[in-house]
Amino acid sequence: MIVVYASLTKDIPVSSGDEVKKGSVIGYVGNTAKSEASDGPHLHLEVWLDDENVDPNLYLDLAAK
């Protein structure tokens, strides 16, 4: 599984291959997508499984929020 976080600031405190745990800070929401500047700061999240893009909601427990 590959998880992609995009539209982050350039100040990213982790590198590819780093081990992270629940609650770890892995980046900061930015305003880097110039074509989406009117949307304000937001995060793009992608989940890839076996070279196919899958719905991230399958892996998020948003009901607990």
Predicted model as a PDB file, atoms N, CA, C, CB and O in Angstrom, pLDDT in the B-factor column:
MODEL        1                                                                  
ATOM      1  N   MET A   1       0.846  -1.169   0.000  1.00 89.00           N  
ATOM      2  CA  MET A   1       0.000   0.000   0.000  1.00 89.00           C  
ATOM      3  C   MET A   1       0.894   1.236   0.000  1.00 89.00           C  
ATOM      4  CB  MET A   1      -0.963  -0.004   1.218  1.00 89.00           C  
ATOM      5  O   MET A   1       1.897   1.286   0.711  1.00 89.00           O  
ATOM      6  N   ILE A   2       0.528   2.216  -0.791  1.00 90.00           N  
ATOM      7  CA  ILE A   2       1.220   3.500  -0.831  1.00 90.00           C  
ATOM      8  C   ILE A   2       0.206   4.579  -0.484  1.00 90.00           C  
ATOM      9  CB  ILE A   2       1.876   3.763  -2.236  1.00 90.00           C  
ATOM     10  O   ILE A   2      -0.891   4.610  -1.040  1.00 90.00           O  
ATOM     11  N   VAL A   3       0.575   5.464   0.437  1.00 89.00           N  
ATOM     12  CA  VAL A   3      -0.283   6.583   0.814  1.00 89.00           C  
ATOM     13  C   VAL A   3       0.442   7.857   0.404  1.00 89.00           C  
ATOM     14  CB  VAL A   3      -0.613   6.575   2.361  1.00 89.00           C  
ATOM     15  O   VAL A   3       1.612   8.058   0.730  1.00 89.00           O  
ATOM     16  N   VAL A   4      -0.274   8.714  -0.318  1.00 89.00           N  
ATOM     17  CA  VAL A   4       0.306   9.962  -0.808  1.00 89.00           C  
ATOM     18  C   VAL A   4      -0.414  11.129  -0.151  1.00 89.00           C  
ATOM     19  CB  VAL A   4       0.213  10.056  -2.360  1.00 89.00           C  
ATOM     20  O   VAL A   4      -1.640  11.226  -0.194  1.00 89.00           O  
ATOM     21  N   TYR A   5       0.366  12.010   0.457  1.00 86.00           N  
ATOM     22  CA  TYR A   5      -0.149  13.250   1.018  1.00 86.00           C  
ATOM     23  C   TYR A   5       0.415  14.377   0.161  1.00 86.00           C  
ATOM     24  CB  TYR A   5       0.243  13.418   2.547  1.00 86.00           C  
ATOM     25  O   TYR A   5       1.634  14.501   0.037  1.00 86.00           O  
ATOM     26  N   ALA A   6      -0.436  15.192  -0.426  1.00 82.00           N  
ATOM     27  CA  ALA A   6       0.020  16.269  -1.303  1.00 82.00           C  
ATOM     28  C   ALA A   6      -0.542  17.599  -0.834  1.00 82.00           C  
ATOM     29  CB  ALA A   6      -0.391  15.999  -2.762  1.00 82.00           C  
ATOM     30  O   ALA A   6      -1.434  17.645   0.014  1.00 82.00           O  
ATOM     31  N   SER A   7      -0.016  18.676  -1.388  1.00 80.00           N  
ATOM     32  CA  SER A   7      -0.363  20.053  -1.011  1.00 80.00           C  
ATOM     33  C   SER A   7       0.125  20.384   0.390  1.00 80.00           C  
ATOM     34  CB  SER A   7      -1.875  20.265  -1.097  1.00 80.00           C  
ATOM     35  O   SER A   7      -0.522  21.130   1.126  1.00 80.00           O  
ATOM     36  N   LEU A   8       1.276  19.819   0.752  1.00 82.00           N  
ATOM     37  CA  LEU A   8       1.884  20.121   2.039  1.00 82.00           C  
ATOM     38  C   LEU A   8       2.870  21.263   1.881  1.00 82.00           C  
ATOM     39  CB  LEU A   8       2.580  18.878   2.626  1.00 82.00           C  
ATOM     40  O   LEU A   8       3.284  21.591   0.769  1.00 82.00           O  
ATOM     41  N   THR A   9       3.247  21.870   3.009  1.00 83.00           N  
ATOM     42  CA  THR A   9       4.297  22.876   2.973  1.00 83.00           C  
ATOM     43  C   THR A   9       5.613  22.188   2.632  1.00 83.00           C  
ATOM     44  CB  THR A   9       4.397  23.639   4.329  1.00 83.00           C  
ATOM     45  O   THR A   9       5.696  20.960   2.636  1.00 83.00           O  
ATOM     46  N   LYS A  10       6.619  22.965   2.344  1.00 82.00           N  
ATOM     47  CA  LYS A  10       7.928  22.388   2.019  1.00 82.00           C  
ATOM     48  C   LYS A  10       8.674  21.920   3.257  1.00 82.00           C  
ATOM     49  CB  LYS A  10       8.774  23.400   1.272  1.00 82.00           C  
ATOM     50  O   LYS A  10       9.681  21.222   3.141  1.00 82.00           O  
ATOM     51  N   ASP A  11       8.199  22.287   4.437  1.00 86.00           N  
ATOM     52  CA  ASP A  11       8.818  21.888   5.701  1.00 86.00           C  
ATOM     53  C   ASP A  11       8.226  20.547   6.131  1.00 86.00           C  
ATOM     54  CB  ASP A  11       8.601  22.978   6.807  1.00 86.00           C  
ATOM     55  O   ASP A  11       7.271  20.507   6.907  1.00 86.00           O  
ATOM     56  N   ILE A  12       8.794  19.452   5.627  1.00 85.00           N  
ATOM     57  CA  ILE A  12       8.270  18.120   5.920  1.00 85.00           C  
ATOM     58  C   ILE A  12       9.228  17.427   6.893  1.00 85.00           C  
ATOM     59  CB  ILE A  12       8.091  17.277   4.605  1.00 85.00           C  
ATOM     60  O   ILE A  12      10.398  17.229   6.565  1.00 85.00           O  
ATOM     61  N   PRO A  13       8.748  17.055   8.089  1.00 91.00           N  
ATOM     62  CA  PRO A  13       9.641  16.520   9.117  1.00 91.00           C  
ATOM     63  C   PRO A  13      10.004  15.039   8.970  1.00 91.00           C  
ATOM     64  CB  PRO A  13       9.019  16.724  10.438  1.00 91.00           C  
ATOM     65  O   PRO A  13      10.718  14.509   9.821  1.00 91.00           O  
ATOM     66  N   VAL A  14       9.543  14.360   7.931  1.00 91.00           N  
ATOM     67  CA  VAL A  14       9.886  12.953   7.711  1.00 91.00           C  
ATOM     68  C   VAL A  14      10.383  12.771   6.284  1.00 91.00           C  
ATOM     69  CB  VAL A  14       8.665  12.030   7.987  1.00 91.00           C  
ATOM     70  O   VAL A  14      10.165  13.612   5.412  1.00 91.00           O  
ATOM     71  N   SER A  15      11.051  11.657   6.077  1.00 89.00           N  
ATOM     72  CA  SER A  15      11.557  11.322   4.750  1.00 89.00           C  
ATOM     73  C   SER A  15      11.002   9.972   4.320  1.00 89.00           C  
ATOM     74  CB  SER A  15      13.104  11.307   4.736  1.00 89.00           C  
ATOM     75  O   SER A  15      10.534   9.189   5.147  1.00 89.00           O  
ATOM     76  N   SER A  16      11.059   9.710   3.031  1.00 85.00           N  
ATOM     77  CA  SER A  16      10.621   8.426   2.510  1.00 85.00           C  
ATOM     78  C   SER A  16      11.364   7.307   3.227  1.00 85.00           C  
ATOM     79  CB  SER A  16      10.847   8.344   0.986  1.00 85.00           C  
ATOM     80  O   SER A  16      12.589   7.343   3.350  1.00 85.00           O  
ATOM     81  N   GLY A  17      10.621   6.318   3.695  1.00 88.00           N  
ATOM     82  CA  GLY A  17      11.219   5.184   4.388  1.00 88.00           C  
ATOM     83  C   GLY A  17      11.238   5.322   5.898  1.00 88.00           C  
ATOM     84  O   GLY A  17      11.497   4.341   6.596  1.00 88.00           O  
ATOM     85  N   ASP A  18      10.969   6.521   6.429  1.00 92.00           N  
ATOM     86  CA  ASP A  18      10.917   6.701   7.879  1.00 92.00           C  
ATOM     87  C   ASP A  18       9.745   5.925   8.458  1.00 92.00           C  
ATOM     88  CB  ASP A  18      10.805   8.195   8.243  1.00 92.00           C  
ATOM     89  O   ASP A  18       8.684   5.834   7.840  1.00 92.00           O  
ATOM     90  N   GLU A  19       9.939   5.370   9.639  1.00 92.00           N  
ATOM     91  CA  GLU A  19       8.840   4.701  10.331  1.00 92.00           C  
ATOM     92  C   GLU A  19       8.065   5.744  11.127  1.00 92.00           C  
ATOM     93  CB  GLU A  19       9.366   3.561  11.264  1.00 92.00           C  
ATOM     94  O   GLU A  19       8.652   6.526  11.875  1.00 92.00           O  
ATOM     95  N   VAL A  20       6.761   5.754  10.965  1.00 89.00           N  
ATOM     96  CA  VAL A  20       5.918   6.684  11.719  1.00 89.00           C  
ATOM     97  C   VAL A  20       4.881   5.892  12.495  1.00 89.00           C  
ATOM     98  CB  VAL A  20       5.231   7.714  10.777  1.00 89.00           C  
ATOM     99  O   VAL A  20       4.527   4.769  12.136  1.00 89.00           O  
ATOM    100  N   LYS A  21       4.417   6.493  13.543  1.00 90.00           N  
ATOM    101  CA  LYS A  21       3.406   5.857  14.382  1.00 90.00           C  
ATOM    102  C   LYS A  21       2.172   6.739  14.439  1.00 90.00           C  
ATOM    103  CB  LYS A  21       3.952   5.588  15.804  1.00 90.00           C  
ATOM    104  O   LYS A  21       2.226   7.916  14.084  1.00 90.00           O  
ATOM    105  N   LYS A  22       1.090   6.185  14.873  1.00 86.00           N  
ATOM    106  CA  LYS A  22      -0.149   6.935  15.021  1.00 86.00           C  
ATOM    107  C   LYS A  22       0.120   8.189  15.846  1.00 86.00           C  
ATOM    108  CB  LYS A  22      -1.251   6.065  15.681  1.00 86.00           C  
ATOM    109  O   LYS A  22       0.691   8.119  16.935  1.00 86.00           O  
ATOM    110  N   GLY A  23      -0.297   9.327  15.317  1.00 89.00           N  
ATOM    111  CA  GLY A  23      -0.119  10.589  16.011  1.00 89.00           C  
ATOM    112  C   GLY A  23       1.144  11.337  15.622  1.00 89.00           C  
ATOM    113  O   GLY A  23       1.329  12.487  16.021  1.00 89.00           O  
ATOM    114  N   SER A  24       2.024  10.697  14.843  1.00 90.00           N  
ATOM    115  CA  SER A  24       3.254  11.360  14.406  1.00 90.00           C  
ATOM    116  C   SER A  24       2.927  12.492  13.439  1.00 90.00           C  
ATOM    117  CB  SER A  24       4.215  10.348  13.744  1.00 90.00           C  
ATOM    118  O   SER A  24       2.029  12.365  12.607  1.00 90.00           O  
ATOM    119  N   VAL A  25       3.655  13.590  13.551  1.00 91.00           N  
ATOM    120  CA  VAL A  25       3.516  14.687  12.598  1.00 91.00           C  
ATOM    121  C   VAL A  25       4.318  14.306  11.361  1.00 91.00           C  
ATOM    122  CB  VAL A  25       4.006  16.062  13.208  1.00 91.00           C  
ATOM    123  O   VAL A  25       5.527  14.085  11.440  1.00 91.00           O  
ATOM    124  N   ILE A  26       3.640  14.229  10.217  1.00 89.00           N  
ATOM    125  CA  ILE A  26       4.324  13.850   8.983  1.00 89.00           C  
ATOM    126  C   ILE A  26       4.359  14.991   7.968  1.00 89.00           C  
ATOM    127  CB  ILE A  26       3.649  12.638   8.368  1.00 89.00           C  
ATOM    128  O   ILE A  26       4.986  14.874   6.916  1.00 89.00           O  
ATOM    129  N   GLY A  27       3.697  16.072   8.283  1.00 89.00           N  
ATOM    130  CA  GLY A  27       3.698  17.216   7.388  1.00 89.00           C  
ATOM    131  C   GLY A  27       2.722  18.266   7.883  1.00 89.00           C  
ATOM    132  O   GLY A  27       2.018  18.079   8.875  1.00 89.00           O  
ATOM    133  N   TYR A  28       2.703  19.370   7.163  1.00 88.00           N  
ATOM    134  CA  TYR A  28       1.839  20.491   7.525  1.00 88.00           C  
ATOM    135  C   TYR A  28       1.029  20.900   6.307  1.00 88.00           C  
ATOM    136  CB  TYR A  28       2.670  21.692   8.066  1.00 88.00           C  
ATOM    137  O   TYR A  28       1.577  21.052   5.215  1.00 88.00           O  
ATOM    138  N   VAL A  29      -0.253  21.075   6.486  1.00 84.00           N  
ATOM    139  CA  VAL A  29      -1.122  21.467   5.383  1.00 84.00           C  
ATOM    140  C   VAL A  29      -0.647  22.791   4.829  1.00 84.00           C  
ATOM    141  CB  VAL A  29      -2.597  21.559   5.835  1.00 84.00           C  
ATOM    142  O   VAL A  29      -0.392  23.743   5.566  1.00 84.00           O  
ATOM    143  N   GLY A  30      -0.535  22.827   3.514  1.00 76.00           N  
ATOM    144  CA  GLY A  30      -0.015  24.028   2.873  1.00 76.00           C  
ATOM    145  C   GLY A  30      -1.003  24.648   1.911  1.00 76.00           C  
ATOM    146  O   GLY A  30      -2.187  24.311   1.882  1.00 76.00           O  
ATOM    147  N   ASN A  31      -0.484  25.546   1.144  1.00 70.00           N  
ATOM    148  CA  ASN A  31      -1.272  26.253   0.150  1.00 70.00           C  
ATOM    149  C   ASN A  31      -0.467  26.243  -1.156  1.00 70.00           C  
ATOM    150  CB  ASN A  31      -1.611  27.725   0.619  1.00 70.00           C  
ATOM    151  O   ASN A  31      -0.293  27.272  -1.808  1.00 70.00           O  
ATOM    152  N   THR A  32       0.018  25.050  -1.514  1.00 64.00           N  
ATOM    153  CA  THR A  32       0.981  24.932  -2.604  1.00 64.00           C  
ATOM    154  C   THR A  32       0.348  24.744  -3.973  1.00 64.00           C  
ATOM    155  CB  THR A  32       1.893  23.796  -2.334  1.00 64.00           C  
ATOM    156  O   THR A  32       1.012  24.980  -4.982  1.00 64.00           O  
ATOM    157  N   ALA A  33      -0.889  24.336  -4.043  1.00 63.00           N  
ATOM    158  CA  ALA A  33      -1.540  24.113  -5.341  1.00 63.00           C  
ATOM    159  C   ALA A  33      -2.101  25.441  -5.840  1.00 63.00           C  
ATOM    160  CB  ALA A  33      -2.676  23.034  -5.231  1.00 63.00           C  
ATOM    161  O   ALA A  33      -3.224  25.815  -5.503  1.00 63.00           O  
ATOM    162  N   LYS A  34      -1.319  26.142  -6.638  1.00 65.00           N  
ATOM    163  CA  LYS A  34      -1.710  27.476  -7.100  1.00 65.00           C  
ATOM    164  C   LYS A  34      -3.055  27.467  -7.818  1.00 65.00           C  
ATOM    165  CB  LYS A  34      -0.644  28.041  -8.023  1.00 65.00           C  
ATOM    166  O   LYS A  34      -3.829  28.416  -7.697  1.00 65.00           O  
ATOM    167  N   SER A  35      -3.340  26.396  -8.568  1.00 64.00           N  
ATOM    168  CA  SER A  35      -4.606  26.333  -9.301  1.00 64.00           C  
ATOM    169  C   SER A  35      -5.805  26.173  -8.369  1.00 64.00           C  
ATOM    170  CB  SER A  35      -4.575  25.184 -10.295  1.00 64.00           C  
ATOM    171  O   SER A  35      -6.950  26.348  -8.785  1.00 64.00           O  
ATOM    172  N   GLU A  36      -5.534  25.837  -7.094  1.00 64.00           N  
ATOM    173  CA  GLU A  36      -6.616  25.656  -6.120  1.00 64.00           C  
ATOM    174  C   GLU A  36      -6.521  26.674  -4.991  1.00 64.00           C  
ATOM    175  CB  GLU A  36      -6.585  24.237  -5.546  1.00 64.00           C  
ATOM    176  O   GLU A  36      -7.061  26.446  -3.909  1.00 64.00           O  
ATOM    177  N   ALA A  37      -5.851  27.780  -5.226  1.00 62.00           N  
ATOM    178  CA  ALA A  37      -5.632  28.776  -4.175  1.00 62.00           C  
ATOM    179  C   ALA A  37      -6.941  29.283  -3.584  1.00 62.00           C  
ATOM    180  CB  ALA A  37      -4.832  29.945  -4.722  1.00 62.00           C  
ATOM    181  O   ALA A  37      -6.998  29.614  -2.400  1.00 62.00           O  
ATOM    182  N   SER A  38      -7.985  29.346  -4.393  1.00 69.00           N  
ATOM    183  CA  SER A  38      -9.262  29.845  -3.883  1.00 69.00           C  
ATOM    184  C   SER A  38      -9.904  28.867  -2.895  1.00 69.00           C  
ATOM    185  CB  SER A  38     -10.218  30.112  -5.041  1.00 69.00           C  
ATOM    186  O   SER A  38     -10.808  29.249  -2.152  1.00 69.00           O  
ATOM    187  N   ASP A  39      -9.444  27.600  -2.878  1.00 69.00           N  
ATOM    188  CA  ASP A  39      -9.973  26.605  -1.939  1.00 69.00           C  
ATOM    189  C   ASP A  39      -9.371  26.760  -0.547  1.00 69.00           C  
ATOM    190  CB  ASP A  39      -9.708  25.198  -2.459  1.00 69.00           C  
ATOM    191  O   ASP A  39      -9.880  26.188   0.417  1.00 69.00           O  
ATOM    192  N   GLY A  40      -8.287  27.531  -0.437  1.00 74.00           N  
ATOM    193  CA  GLY A  40      -7.596  27.664   0.835  1.00 74.00           C  
ATOM    194  C   GLY A  40      -6.750  26.436   1.128  1.00 74.00           C  
ATOM    195  O   GLY A  40      -6.778  25.471   0.365  1.00 74.00           O  
ATOM    196  N   PRO A  41      -6.001  26.460   2.220  1.00 77.00           N  
ATOM    197  CA  PRO A  41      -5.145  25.334   2.570  1.00 77.00           C  
ATOM    198  C   PRO A  41      -5.959  24.050   2.756  1.00 77.00           C  
ATOM    199  CB  PRO A  41      -4.358  25.648   3.844  1.00 77.00           C  
ATOM    200  O   PRO A  41      -6.987  24.049   3.434  1.00 77.00           O  
ATOM    201  N   HIS A  42      -5.496  22.979   2.155  1.00 77.00           N  
ATOM    202  CA  HIS A  42      -6.160  21.684   2.296  1.00 77.00           C  
ATOM    203  C   HIS A  42      -5.187  20.570   1.943  1.00 77.00           C  
ATOM    204  CB  HIS A  42      -7.422  21.607   1.402  1.00 77.00           C  
ATOM    205  O   HIS A  42      -4.107  20.833   1.414  1.00 77.00           O  
ATOM    206  N   LEU A  43      -5.552  19.353   2.225  1.00 81.00           N  
ATOM    207  CA  LEU A  43      -4.711  18.188   2.016  1.00 81.00           C  
ATOM    208  C   LEU A  43      -5.297  17.311   0.919  1.00 81.00           C  
ATOM    209  CB  LEU A  43      -4.556  17.390   3.319  1.00 81.00           C  
ATOM    210  O   LEU A  43      -6.504  17.073   0.873  1.00 81.00           O  
ATOM    211  N   HIS A  44      -4.436  16.840   0.046  1.00 85.00           N  
ATOM    212  CA  HIS A  44      -4.827  15.820  -0.929  1.00 85.00           C  
ATOM    213  C   HIS A  44      -4.318  14.493  -0.392  1.00 85.00           C  
ATOM    214  CB  HIS A  44      -4.251  16.124  -2.378  1.00 85.00           C  
ATOM    215  O   HIS A  44      -3.137  14.368  -0.067  1.00 85.00           O  
ATOM    216  N   LEU A  45      -5.185  13.512  -0.297  1.00 89.00           N  
ATOM    217  CA  LEU A  45      -4.822  12.191   0.219  1.00 89.00           C  
ATOM    218  C   LEU A  45      -5.167  11.146  -0.826  1.00 89.00           C  
ATOM    219  CB  LEU A  45      -5.546  11.888   1.563  1.00 89.00           C  
ATOM    220  O   LEU A  45      -6.298  11.085  -1.308  1.00 89.00           O  
ATOM    221  N   GLU A  46      -4.190  10.330  -1.171  1.00 93.00           N  
ATOM    222  CA  GLU A  46      -4.412   9.229  -2.114  1.00 93.00           C  
ATOM    223  C   GLU A  46      -3.939   7.941  -1.469  1.00 93.00           C  
ATOM    224  CB  GLU A  46      -3.672   9.476  -3.467  1.00 93.00           C  
ATOM    225  O   GLU A  46      -2.939   7.927  -0.752  1.00 93.00           O  
ATOM    226  N   VAL A  47      -4.657   6.864  -1.725  1.00 95.00           N  
ATOM    227  CA  VAL A  47      -4.239   5.535  -1.293  1.00 95.00           C  
ATOM    228  C   VAL A  47      -4.162   4.662  -2.531  1.00 95.00           C  
ATOM    229  CB  VAL A  47      -5.222   4.931  -0.225  1.00 95.00           C  
ATOM    230  O   VAL A  47      -5.103   4.594  -3.322  1.00 95.00           O  
ATOM    231  N   TRP A  48      -3.025   3.994  -2.687  1.00 96.00           N  
ATOM    232  CA  TRP A  48      -2.792   3.109  -3.831  1.00 96.00           C  
ATOM    233  C   TRP A  48      -2.536   1.699  -3.313  1.00 96.00           C  
ATOM    234  CB  TRP A  48      -1.591   3.608  -4.701  1.00 96.00           C  
ATOM    235  O   TRP A  48      -1.722   1.492  -2.413  1.00 96.00           O  
ATOM    236  N   LEU A  49      -3.241   0.737  -3.892  1.00 95.00           N  
ATOM    237  CA  LEU A  49      -3.092  -0.664  -3.526  1.00 95.00           C  
ATOM    238  C   LEU A  49      -2.993  -1.472  -4.806  1.00 95.00           C  
ATOM    239  CB  LEU A  49      -4.280  -1.155  -2.636  1.00 95.00           C  
ATOM    240  O   LEU A  49      -3.903  -1.442  -5.635  1.00 95.00           O  
ATOM    241  N   ASP A  50      -1.901  -2.188  -4.972  1.00 96.00           N  
ATOM    242  CA  ASP A  50      -1.671  -2.983  -6.191  1.00 96.00           C  
ATOM    243  C   ASP A  50      -1.815  -2.129  -7.444  1.00 96.00           C  
ATOM    244  CB  ASP A  50      -2.648  -4.166  -6.254  1.00 96.00           C  
ATOM    245  O   ASP A  50      -2.481  -2.526  -8.401  1.00 96.00           O  
ATOM    246  N   ASP A  51      -1.186  -0.949  -7.434  1.00 95.00           N  
ATOM    247  CA  ASP A  51      -1.185  -0.022  -8.574  1.00 95.00           C  
ATOM    248  C   ASP A  51      -2.563   0.521  -8.943  1.00 95.00           C  
ATOM    249  CB  ASP A  51      -0.602  -0.705  -9.766  1.00 95.00           C  
ATOM    250  O   ASP A  51      -2.759   1.012 -10.055  1.00 95.00           O  
ATOM    251  N   GLU A  52      -3.516   0.436  -8.018  1.00 96.00           N  
ATOM    252  CA  GLU A  52      -4.848   1.000  -8.254  1.00 96.00           C  
ATOM    253  C   GLU A  52      -5.167   2.002  -7.160  1.00 96.00           C  
ATOM    254  CB  GLU A  52      -5.930  -0.115  -8.305  1.00 96.00           C  
ATOM    255  O   GLU A  52      -4.896   1.760  -5.984  1.00 96.00           O  
ATOM    256  N   ASN A  53      -5.745   3.134  -7.557  1.00 96.00           N  
ATOM    257  CA  ASN A  53      -6.173   4.155  -6.623  1.00 96.00           C  
ATOM    258  C   ASN A  53      -7.443   3.656  -5.935  1.00 96.00           C  
ATOM    259  CB  ASN A  53      -6.409   5.524  -7.345  1.00 96.00           C  
ATOM    260  O   ASN A  53      -8.409   3.295  -6.607  1.00 96.00           O  
ATOM    261  N   VAL A  54      -7.449   3.634  -4.601  1.00 96.00           N  
ATOM    262  CA  VAL A  54      -8.620   3.177  -3.847  1.00 96.00           C  
ATOM    263  C   VAL A  54      -9.133   4.301  -2.960  1.00 96.00           C  
ATOM    264  CB  VAL A  54      -8.278   1.931  -2.995  1.00 96.00           C  
ATOM    265  O   VAL A  54      -8.407   5.255  -2.678  1.00 96.00           O  
ATOM    266  N   ASP A  55     -10.358   4.195  -2.527  1.00 94.00           N  
ATOM    267  CA  ASP A  55     -11.004   5.208  -1.690  1.00 94.00           C  
ATOM    268  C   ASP A  55     -10.346   5.245  -0.309  1.00 94.00           C  
ATOM    269  CB  ASP A  55     -12.525   4.923  -1.558  1.00 94.00           C  
ATOM    270  O   ASP A  55     -10.392   4.250   0.414  1.00 94.00           O  
ATOM    271  N   PRO A  56      -9.728   6.383   0.076  1.00 92.00           N  
ATOM    272  CA  PRO A  56      -9.092   6.471   1.394  1.00 92.00           C  
ATOM    273  C   PRO A  56     -10.058   6.252   2.547  1.00 92.00           C  
ATOM    274  CB  PRO A  56      -8.436   7.811   1.552  1.00 92.00           C  
ATOM    275  O   PRO A  56      -9.641   5.851   3.634  1.00 92.00           O  
ATOM    276  N   ASN A  57     -11.336   6.506   2.328  1.00 89.00           N  
ATOM    277  CA  ASN A  57     -12.322   6.330   3.398  1.00 89.00           C  
ATOM    278  C   ASN A  57     -12.395   4.887   3.875  1.00 89.00           C  
ATOM    279  CB  ASN A  57     -13.693   6.780   2.925  1.00 89.00           C  
ATOM    280  O   ASN A  57     -12.855   4.623   4.986  1.00 89.00           O  
ATOM    281  N   LEU A  58     -11.946   3.955   3.050  1.00 91.00           N  
ATOM    282  CA  LEU A  58     -11.923   2.551   3.475  1.00 91.00           C  
ATOM    283  C   LEU A  58     -10.943   2.316   4.613  1.00 91.00           C  
ATOM    284  CB  LEU A  58     -11.567   1.653   2.303  1.00 91.00           C  
ATOM    285  O   LEU A  58     -11.037   1.311   5.318  1.00 91.00           O  
ATOM    286  N   TYR A  59      -9.991   3.247   4.799  1.00 87.00           N  
ATOM    287  CA  TYR A  59      -8.938   3.085   5.790  1.00 87.00           C  
ATOM    288  C   TYR A  59      -8.989   4.130   6.900  1.00 87.00           C  
ATOM    289  CB  TYR A  59      -7.605   3.139   5.116  1.00 87.00           C  
ATOM    290  O   TYR A  59      -8.146   4.120   7.796  1.00 87.00           O  
ATOM    291  N   LEU A  60      -9.957   5.021   6.852  1.00 85.00           N  
ATOM    292  CA  LEU A  60     -10.069   6.093   7.853  1.00 85.00           C  
ATOM    293  C   LEU A  60     -11.258   5.838   8.754  1.00 85.00           C  
ATOM    294  CB  LEU A  60     -10.201   7.475   7.175  1.00 85.00           C  
ATOM    295  O   LEU A  60     -12.326   5.439   8.290  1.00 85.00           O  
ATOM    296  N   ASP A  61     -11.076   6.067  10.028  1.00 81.00           N  
ATOM    297  CA  ASP A  61     -12.177   5.958  10.984  1.00 81.00           C  
ATOM    298  C   ASP A  61     -12.679   7.357  11.299  1.00 81.00           C  
ATOM    299  CB  ASP A  61     -11.732   5.217  12.287  1.00 81.00           C  
ATOM    300  O   ASP A  61     -12.423   7.898  12.375  1.00 81.00           O  
ATOM    301  N   LEU A  62     -13.399   7.935  10.342  1.00 77.00           N  
ATOM    302  CA  LEU A  62     -13.867   9.309  10.502  1.00 77.00           C  
ATOM    303  C   LEU A  62     -15.033   9.434  11.476  1.00 77.00           C  
ATOM    304  CB  LEU A  62     -14.271   9.863   9.167  1.00 77.00           C  
ATOM    305  O   LEU A  62     -15.319  10.528  11.964  1.00 77.00           O  
ATOM    306  N   ALA A  63     -15.699   8.338  11.759  1.00 74.00           N  
ATOM    307  CA  ALA A  63     -16.827   8.386  12.696  1.00 74.00           C  
ATOM    308  C   ALA A  63     -16.359   8.747  14.099  1.00 74.00           C  
ATOM    309  CB  ALA A  63     -17.564   7.040  12.720  1.00 74.00           C  
ATOM    310  O   ALA A  63     -17.136   9.274  14.895  1.00 74.00           O  
ATOM    311  N   ALA A  64     -15.094   8.467  14.407  1.00 66.00           N  
ATOM    312  CA  ALA A  64     -14.562   8.756  15.745  1.00 66.00           C  
ATOM    313  C   ALA A  64     -14.219  10.223  15.913  1.00 66.00           C  
ATOM    314  CB  ALA A  64     -13.329   7.912  16.017  1.00 66.00           C  
ATOM    315  O   ALA A  64     -13.903  10.644  17.026  1.00 66.00           O  
ATOM    316  N   LYS A  65     -14.269  11.013  14.863  1.00 58.00           N  
ATOM    317  CA  LYS A  65     -13.873  12.423  14.930  1.00 58.00           C  
ATOM    318  C   LYS A  65     -15.036  13.306  15.297  1.00 58.00           C  
ATOM    319  CB  LYS A  65     -13.287  12.876  13.610  1.00 58.00           C  
ATOM    320  O   LYS A  65     -14.880  14.522  15.398  1.00 58.00           O  
TER     321      LYS A  65                                                      
ENDMDL                                                                          
END                                                                             
